[in-house]
Amino acid sequence: MPLMPRGCSVAEFRLETDRLTLREWTDADRDGAWAMAQDPEVMRYLPVLDRAGSDAMVDRMIAMQAAHGHTFWVMERRADGQYIGMCGMSPPREPLVEYEIGWRLARAAWGHGYAQEAARATLDWAWANRDMPTIVAITVADNQRSWGLMARLGMAHHRNEDFEHPSLPPGHPLRPHILYRIHRPFE
Ligand SMILES: CC(C)(COP(=O)(O)OP(=O)(O)OC[C@H]1O[C@@H](n2cnc3c(N)ncnc32)[C@H](O)[C@@H]1OP(=O)(O)O)[C@@H](O)C(=O)NCCC(=O)NCCS
């Protein structure tokens, strides 16, 4: 029986916050993911995705949920049920050795605090339901909106752990990554 994080209710891997639902992916979400993948502003600091790549990402999200009980969940606005992006947590993935929190919102959903609300719910869920001591977040140095959110969440930049992402070739502008970390709060 999962523990109930403060401020959220959990039912069959749905997390609810004041304004958002974080939930598992379904095939019906593929079009929403593809719409975001075609927006150059959303993808400015992310590797280009074609339709097959976007669908493969959804497949990985579904598989991650099945294998680990969490993923980068679909983010829905409760007021209208609109798909507005994704936020959640992955288990350690190469080259990381710690759990990773991450987010991606449709452009129209930026600037409302939705990413922060979803990220706080993800952290609360993680501390309440898993036993990892730390969670990291990574992005490219120019992605100020993303590292600004990391800082707002209380994550600290560990400059000595910034790294070149091995999934991109040397010299690729998105290869240099910065790493932020947050520690499990004291009980
Ligand atoms: C990174 C990203 C998720 C950040 O989204 P965001 O909306 O800027 O982040 P937050 O949820 O923290 O919202 C903060 C903004 O909402 C505003 N806001 C409005 N209402 C708010 C509320 N109730 N609570 C908090 N902030 C609120 C804040 O003032 C701030 O505005 P500002 O950007 O004008 O300063 C978004 O830019 C994105 O999806 N980018 C593209 C994908 C990407 O790069 N992902 C990261 C890959 S590593």
The ligand as a Gaussian input file, in Angstrom:
#p B3LYP/6-31G(d) Opt

LIG

0 1
 C       11.237000      24.074000     -18.178000
 C        9.729000      24.348000     -18.124000
 C        8.984000      23.096000     -17.703000
 C        9.491000      25.462000     -17.087000
 O        8.126000      25.858000     -17.119000
 P        7.653000      27.165000     -16.325000
 O        6.215000      27.338000     -16.561000
 O        8.575000      28.291000     -16.665000
 O        7.993000      26.765000     -14.809000
 P        7.152000      26.963000     -13.461000
 O        6.063000      25.983000     -13.376000
 O        8.139000      26.979000     -12.350000
 O        6.467000      28.394000     -13.616000
 C        7.198000      29.582000     -13.348000
 C        6.509000      30.769000     -13.962000
 O        5.111000      30.724000     -13.677000
 C        4.732000      31.940000     -12.993000
 N        3.562000      31.619000     -12.152000
 C        2.282000      32.015000     -12.433000
 N        1.439000      31.505000     -11.523000
 C        2.197000      30.786000     -10.646000
 C        1.894000      30.028000      -9.502000
 N        0.634000      29.891000      -9.067000
 N        2.897000      29.396000      -8.850000
 C        4.169000      29.500000      -9.273000
 N        4.537000      30.217000     -10.361000
 C        3.536000      30.862000     -11.053000
 C        5.983000      32.379000     -12.315000
 O        5.954000      33.763000     -12.009000
 C        7.006000      32.081000     -13.396000
 O        6.861000      33.037000     -14.416000
 P        8.100000      33.598000     -15.301000
 O        8.561000      32.461000     -16.140000
 O        7.505000      34.691000     -16.086000
 O        9.139000      34.010000     -14.320000
 C        9.202000      24.818000     -19.500000
 O        9.857000      25.992000     -19.885000
 C        9.395000      23.770000     -20.607000
 O        8.627000      22.837000     -20.736000
 N       10.438000      23.953000     -21.450000
 C       10.626000      23.105000     -22.644000
 C       11.011000      21.688000     -22.333000
 C       12.293000      21.607000     -21.566000
 O       13.277000      22.271000     -21.899000
 N       12.290000      20.775000     -20.525000
 C       13.435000      20.604000     -19.677000
 C       14.405000      19.700000     -20.295000
 S       15.779000      19.483000     -19.191000

